[in-house]
Amino acid sequence: MIAYIEGIIDEIFDDSIILKVGGFGISINVLTKSGNLYNLIGKRAVLYTSLVVKDGYPTIYGFVNSSQKTMFTFLTSVSGIGPKNAMAILDSLEISQIVNSITIGDSTMLNSVSGIGPKTAARIVLELKDKLDQFVGLHTEETFSDDVDIFSAMQGLGYSDREIRIAIRDTKFEDNLSFEDKIKTLLQKIAELN
């Protein structure tokens, strides 16, 4: 599986881009709200990717951060939710809104997305409610978005997913810690574990 692709943005379309990598032009479907990519034509970019094979046809979906990719993976794990519906949800709602809807058991916001009916929205809530806690290991509803940012920051520092998950699992954060202090605490925990 391809975790991410780094290359030069060659062309941009409504919902996809062509990324030039080693002499190849790779077509990658992206969120339409990734419009800030227009400023990057001819520049190097990294997209976190998910490869989906449907009817023998491979399609690559790309995201500007790992939290979008993770939520895409969660959404497509729900029965009846394909990549197009997952992309529509991610284009319409912020990750924090999706997480909040699921964790409080309210499918109304998900139902507001074009193509997502009440039964589908309810199924998303039902099937993902317990899975979201497993993302990082911090079990509070309001901190999921922070957890994603912390996880991404730690990845950016070169730590593996396994190291990060173990450190977070074994760390009890004090209330009202800043983002920077949480990172420092995790770095100390990883140093202790090694």
Contacts in CASP RR format, 6 or more apart in sequence:
PFRMAT RR
TARGET T0000
AUTHOR 0000-0000-0000
METHOD contacts of the structure
MODEL  1
MIAYIEGIIDEIFDDSIILKVGGFGISINVLTKSGNLYNLIGKRAVLYTS
LVVKDGYPTIYGFVNSSQKTMFTFLTSVSGIGPKNAMAILDSLEISQIVN
SITIGDSTMLNSVSGIGPKTAARIVLELKDKLDQFVGLHTEETFSDDVDI
FSAMQGLGYSDREIRIAIRDTKFEDNLSFEDKIKTLLQKIAELN
1 51 0 8 1.000
2 49 0 8 1.000
2 51 0 8 1.000
2 60 0 8 1.000
3 48 0 8 1.000
3 49 0 8 1.000
4 46 0 8 1.000
4 47 0 8 1.000
4 48 0 8 1.000
4 49 0 8 1.000
5 19 0 8 1.000
5 21 0 8 1.000
5 26 0 8 1.000
5 28 0 8 1.000
5 46 0 8 1.000
5 47 0 8 1.000
5 49 0 8 1.000
5 60 0 8 1.000
5 62 0 8 1.000
6 21 0 8 1.000
6 44 0 8 1.000
6 45 0 8 1.000
6 46 0 8 1.000
6 47 0 8 1.000
7 19 0 8 1.000
7 20 0 8 1.000
7 21 0 8 1.000
7 22 0 8 1.000
7 44 0 8 1.000
7 45 0 8 1.000
7 46 0 8 1.000
8 19 0 8 1.000
8 20 0 8 1.000
8 21 0 8 1.000
8 42 0 8 1.000
8 43 0 8 1.000
8 44 0 8 1.000
8 45 0 8 1.000
9 17 0 8 1.000
9 18 0 8 1.000
9 19 0 8 1.000
9 20 0 8 1.000
9 37 0 8 1.000
9 40 0 8 1.000
9 41 0 8 1.000
9 42 0 8 1.000
9 43 0 8 1.000
9 45 0 8 1.000
10 17 0 8 1.000
10 18 0 8 1.000
10 19 0 8 1.000
10 20 0 8 1.000
10 25 0 8 1.000
10 41 0 8 1.000
10 42 0 8 1.000
11 17 0 8 1.000
11 18 0 8 1.000
11 41 0 8 1.000
12 18 0 8 1.000
12 35 0 8 1.000
12 37 0 8 1.000
12 38 0 8 1.000
12 41 0 8 1.000
14 32 0 8 1.000
15 29 0 8 1.000
15 30 0 8 1.000
15 31 0 8 1.000
15 32 0 8 1.000
15 87 0 8 1.000
16 27 0 8 1.000
16 28 0 8 1.000
16 29 0 8 1.000
16 30 0 8 1.000
17 27 0 8 1.000
17 28 0 8 1.000
17 30 0 8 1.000
17 37 0 8 1.000
18 25 0 8 1.000
18 26 0 8 1.000
18 27 0 8 1.000
18 28 0 8 1.000
19 25 0 8 1.000
19 26 0 8 1.000
19 28 0 8 1.000
19 45 0 8 1.000
19 47 0 8 1.000
20 26 0 8 1.000
26 60 0 8 1.000
27 60 0 8 1.000
28 47 0 8 1.000
28 49 0 8 1.000
28 60 0 8 1.000
28 61 0 8 1.000
28 62 0 8 1.000
29 59 0 8 1.000
29 60 0 8 1.000
29 61 0 8 1.000
29 62 0 8 1.000
29 83 0 8 1.000
29 87 0 8 1.000
30 37 0 8 1.000
30 47 0 8 1.000
30 61 0 8 1.000
30 62 0 8 1.000
30 63 0 8 1.000
30 64 0 8 1.000
31 63 0 8 1.000
31 64 0 8 1.000
31 68 0 8 1.000
31 87 0 8 1.000
31 90 0 8 1.000
31 91 0 8 1.000
32 91 0 8 1.000
33 91 0 8 1.000
34 63 0 8 1.000
34 64 0 8 1.000
36 64 0 8 1.000
37 45 0 8 1.000
37 64 0 8 1.000
47 62 0 8 1.000
47 63 0 8 1.000
47 64 0 8 1.000
48 62 0 8 1.000
48 63 0 8 1.000
48 64 0 8 1.000
48 65 0 8 1.000
48 66 0 8 1.000
48 68 0 8 1.000
48 69 0 8 1.000
49 60 0 8 1.000
49 61 0 8 1.000
49 62 0 8 1.000
49 63 0 8 1.000
49 69 0 8 1.000
50 60 0 8 1.000
50 61 0 8 1.000
50 62 0 8 1.000
50 63 0 8 1.000
50 69 0 8 1.000
50 72 0 8 1.000
50 73 0 8 1.000
50 76 0 8 1.000
50 83 0 8 1.000
51 58 0 8 1.000
51 59 0 8 1.000
51 60 0 8 1.000
51 61 0 8 1.000
52 58 0 8 1.000
52 59 0 8 1.000
52 60 0 8 1.000
52 61 0 8 1.000
52 76 0 8 1.000
52 83 0 8 1.000
53 59 0 8 1.000
54 83 0 8 1.000
59 83 0 8 1.000
61 72 0 8 1.000
61 83 0 8 1.000
61 87 0 8 1.000
62 69 0 8 1.000
63 69 0 8 1.000
63 72 0 8 1.000
65 152 0 8 1.000
66 148 0 8 1.000
66 151 0 8 1.000
66 152 0 8 1.000
66 155 0 8 1.000
67 95 0 8 1.000
67 145 0 8 1.000
67 148 0 8 1.000
67 149 0 8 1.000
67 151 0 8 1.000
67 152 0 8 1.000
68 90 0 8 1.000
68 95 0 8 1.000
70 135 0 8 1.000
70 148 0 8 1.000
71 86 0 8 1.000
71 90 0 8 1.000
71 95 0 8 1.000
71 98 0 8 1.000
71 99 0 8 1.000
72 83 0 8 1.000
72 86 0 8 1.000
72 87 0 8 1.000
72 90 0 8 1.000
74 128 0 8 1.000
74 131 0 8 1.000
74 132 0 8 1.000
74 135 0 8 1.000
75 81 0 8 1.000
75 82 0 8 1.000
75 85 0 8 1.000
75 86 0 8 1.000
75 89 0 8 1.000
75 90 0 8 1.000
75 98 0 8 1.000
75 124 0 8 1.000
75 128 0 8 1.000
76 82 0 8 1.000
76 83 0 8 1.000
76 86 0 8 1.000
77 127 0 8 1.000
77 128 0 8 1.000
77 131 0 8 1.000
78 123 0 8 1.000
78 124 0 8 1.000
78 127 0 8 1.000
78 128 0 8 1.000
79 123 0 8 1.000
79 127 0 8 1.000
80 120 0 8 1.000
80 123 0 8 1.000
81 120 0 8 1.000
81 123 0 8 1.000
81 124 0 8 1.000
85 115 0 8 1.000
85 116 0 8 1.000
85 120 0 8 1.000
88 113 0 8 1.000
88 114 0 8 1.000
88 115 0 8 1.000
88 116 0 8 1.000
89 98 0 8 1.000
89 110 0 8 1.000
89 113 0 8 1.000
89 116 0 8 1.000
90 98 0 8 1.000
92 112 0 8 1.000
92 113 0 8 1.000
92 114 0 8 1.000
93 101 0 8 1.000
93 109 0 8 1.000
93 110 0 8 1.000
93 113 0 8 1.000
95 144 0 8 1.000
95 145 0 8 1.000
95 148 0 8 1.000
96 144 0 8 1.000
96 145 0 8 1.000
97 109 0 8 1.000
98 109 0 8 1.000
98 110 0 8 1.000
99 132 0 8 1.000
99 141 0 8 1.000
99 144 0 8 1.000
99 145 0 8 1.000
100 109 0 8 1.000
100 141 0 8 1.000
101 107 0 8 1.000
101 108 0 8 1.000
101 109 0 8 1.000
101 110 0 8 1.000
101 125 0 8 1.000
102 110 0 8 1.000
102 124 0 8 1.000
102 125 0 8 1.000
102 128 0 8 1.000
102 129 0 8 1.000
102 132 0 8 1.000
103 129 0 8 1.000
103 132 0 8 1.000
103 141 0 8 1.000
103 144 0 8 1.000
104 141 0 8 1.000
105 125 0 8 1.000
105 129 0 8 1.000
106 125 0 8 1.000
107 118 0 8 1.000
107 121 0 8 1.000
107 122 0 8 1.000
107 124 0 8 1.000
107 125 0 8 1.000
108 121 0 8 1.000
110 116 0 8 1.000
110 120 0 8 1.000
110 121 0 8 1.000
110 124 0 8 1.000
110 125 0 8 1.000
111 117 0 8 1.000
111 118 0 8 1.000
111 121 0 8 1.000
113 121 0 8 1.000
116 124 0 8 1.000
132 144 0 8 1.000
133 139 0 8 1.000
135 144 0 8 1.000
135 147 0 8 1.000
135 148 0 8 1.000
135 151 0 8 1.000
136 144 0 8 1.000
136 147 0 8 1.000
136 148 0 8 1.000
136 150 0 8 1.000
136 151 0 8 1.000
136 164 0 8 1.000
136 165 0 8 1.000
136 168 0 8 1.000
137 147 0 8 1.000
137 165 0 8 1.000
137 168 0 8 1.000
137 169 0 8 1.000
138 144 0 8 1.000
138 147 0 8 1.000
138 168 0 8 1.000
138 173 0 8 1.000
146 179 0 8 1.000
146 182 0 8 1.000
147 168 0 8 1.000
149 179 0 8 1.000
150 168 0 8 1.000
150 179 0 8 1.000
150 182 0 8 1.000
150 183 0 8 1.000
150 186 0 8 1.000
151 161 0 8 1.000
151 164 0 8 1.000
151 168 0 8 1.000
153 179 0 8 1.000
153 183 0 8 1.000
154 163 0 8 1.000
154 164 0 8 1.000
154 167 0 8 1.000
154 183 0 8 1.000
154 186 0 8 1.000
155 161 0 8 1.000
155 164 0 8 1.000
157 187 0 8 1.000
159 167 0 8 1.000
159 190 0 8 1.000
163 190 0 8 1.000
163 193 0 8 1.000
164 186 0 8 1.000
166 193 0 8 1.000
167 186 0 8 1.000
167 189 0 8 1.000
167 190 0 8 1.000
167 193 0 8 1.000
168 186 0 8 1.000
170 189 0 8 1.000
170 193 0 8 1.000
171 185 0 8 1.000
171 186 0 8 1.000
171 189 0 8 1.000
173 182 0 8 1.000
173 185 0 8 1.000
177 185 0 8 1.000
END
